[in-house]
Structure formats: C-alpha cells, structure tokens
Amino acid sequence: MNWPKHGGQPAKVGRQFNSKETNRSDWIDFSANIHPFGPPNWIKSIVADSMAAISVYPDPEYEEASRRLAELNDVSPDQVLVTNGGAEAIFMTAKLFEGKRALIVQPTFGEYEQACLHYRVETRDVFYDNGFRVPLKELERQMAWADVVYICRPNNPSGTVISERDIRVLLERCEETETYLVVDEAFADFVSGTDATLTRMLSQFNSLILLRSLTKMYSIPGLRIGYLLASSTITAKLRCWQVPWSVNGIAGEVVKALPNDDPFVSEARTFVKEELVRVRERLTELRFYVSPSQVNFFLLYDLDAPNKTEELFAFLAKNSIIARHTHNFKGLNGHYLRFAVKSAEDNDKLLACLAAWRHHV
Ligand SMILES: Cc1ncc(COP(=O)(O)O)c(C=O)c1O
C-alpha cells in the first residue's frame, strides 16, 4: 500500500483498493479535515470578481490585508505576517531557528518536523499520553535543551486542545529557558469559548508565536491563505526572509474582506459540535474509542479489533469511504484512523459502514 503523506486524495487512495474501478468519482472523503459545506458565498463572489487582481503584482507589504487581520485579532499590524497558507507560516518559523533545536509534541502534523529538517533544526519528540493529555513535566524539563517548542492547538490528528493554564505554565518556563513557543491554531476557528485562541497572551509573552490558516474553516485549500502573529521583532525578521509576493492577489482580496463575527463561522462551530456529539455517541455504542476532540475531526480506534486497522481501512474504501491513515503520525503507527466531521448524511453513511464492519469482523 502506498500511503500518501497528506489527506484529501481520495481517488488516489481509493483506487488502490478498487483497482478495477479506476474512473470512480463517488468517494466520500473523510480524510481532509476542512469545513464540510465548502467555501461561503462571500468568498466565492470575491474570487469570481477578482480577475483584475491577476494582472497586477500584489502589494509586497500586504499592508491592507495585514491591517484587517490586526483589527480582527486586536493586535498591531506590525505583529502580523500574511503567508501562503499555514504551511508557509510553519516553514518561516523553522527558518527563525535555523541550525538550532526544537521540541515537537507528538503525535501531530508532520510539517513541523519537515520544516525543521529543511532548515537543519535538530528535533526531539515529546509524546501526549494515551488520553492525549500534554506531558507537562517532561516538556518543562526538556525545554532547557530547546530553542523552540511546536504545539498544535487544537491538535491534528486528535482534535484535542491543551488547556490555557498549561500553556501559561509553558510560557513561564519559556522565559526561564529562553525558548520560543510556536502554537499552530489552524483549527482554532472550530472551537467555541474565549480560550479558543491564545491571541491575548501575545501582549504578555514575547516568546509566543501563533500560526493561523483560513484553509480549514473556509474550505479553501486551493487559495493558500495563512498568517502568523508574533512580536514585531519576530515579524520584522520574517518579513525580510519571505519570498516576494508569496501570497497571491486574489487571496489578498479575500483577507481584506474578512468580516467581524462571520455567521458562517459560528454556524459551522455549532454544526460540528452537535454532529460530533451524535457521531461519538454512536461510535461509543459500537465499541470504538473516539479521541476527546473539540473540532471537525477525530481519531478512531477499534477496541474490538485493534490489530485490524488496515482491514478496516480497506473495508471502508470498498464502500466508497476514505479515511485518513495514521502511518505517518508518530506514536500512532497506523493503529488509529482519522475522520473528518462531514454533512449529517455523510456521517450517517460512515456510521452505517462502521456498524456493518462490526458484524463483518
Ligand atoms: C495543523 C495544521 N496546520 C497547518 C496546516 C496547513 O494548512 P494550509 O497551509 O492549507 O493553511 C495544516 C494542513 O493540513 C494542518 O493540519
């Protein structure tokens, strides 16, 4: 089996299990963890109306876009760096620590390690426990070694959120050990409540660097929009290193138009929260472990057939359902599958298929 590095490639994965049906297109893709309903209409209209933006260079400083993001996050524009997706923001932080040392809290998104490798940052892993709780004491101890710690909050692939109290402990420790804390908030839009993001901690801790992405909530992986929030000293350095015109003009137009309190976002949050409760209840009845996720995806582990994850993956694929394998998430080693929370209809298909699997094994 040729396991792809990222989700969102249903046909490529599905074909490997259904080799005779190469032209199939009816895959239900649970492997990509983006908003289930596609982009909002306001983004579609801006993209449709932005033809003029392709025949001019974008503003190399992205001043208007940075100002809008600063307003929305209540920070100064010089604390904002607009990036070509969250992925560029991740790579830019690794550049900041070129040749130094990073701790990565695992299992998590593989691009932190990839970016560190690219910039020759030496890495060490610290692992969540079985319930995806952060190993606070061990992290505090290892921080004396590290120049930077990477934490994904909410974490991909578990969907779990480290408490604000634990983050504060780590930031206080950062001050003692002169370590930076990079927190990837790519999925923070899906979390309700005031501690969904750590933005207000930026004014208290210069060591905090936040990474954001518009990809997940707005379902726009093809537009490539992300940004980074940090002290102005850090963003000034990164601005000098960023590839010129890294963010395309159409993406820039979307950022400038980002609304306050977008109802699309609050509706998505409510929908995902309710669906997650419903799906978790049914899966628990069916004797599957579901990670204590707060967002639009979760990890699943078959309590009755823990050694049959690959068979389960194949069973789902034969029924048009594509899960995200976990072979390249450190510590999970393929024993779990990750699923997005999709429309109620698609979630029902998943639940029916997993119930059928119960009778099958
Ligand atoms: C945790 C996390 N951060 C960042 C990204 C990158 O997102 P993008 O570059 O599309 O904004 C992803 C994509 O899967 C992700 O899972």
The ligand as a Gaussian input file, in Angstrom:
#p B3LYP/6-31G(d) Opt

LIG

0 1
 C       -2.315000      21.650000      11.891000
 C       -2.163000      22.186000      10.526000
 N       -1.524000      23.347000      10.358000
 C       -1.361000      23.885000       9.147000
 C       -1.819000      23.243000       8.033000
 C       -1.557000      23.855000       6.696000
 O       -2.697000      24.450000       6.202000
 P       -2.656000      25.457000       4.997000
 O       -1.247000      25.551000       4.524000
 O       -3.567000      24.898000       3.955000
 O       -3.146000      26.753000       5.528000
 C       -2.488000      22.030000       8.139000
 C       -2.981000      21.323000       6.949000
 O       -3.442000      20.208000       6.989000
 C       -2.665000      21.484000       9.434000
 O       -3.292000      20.318000       9.615000

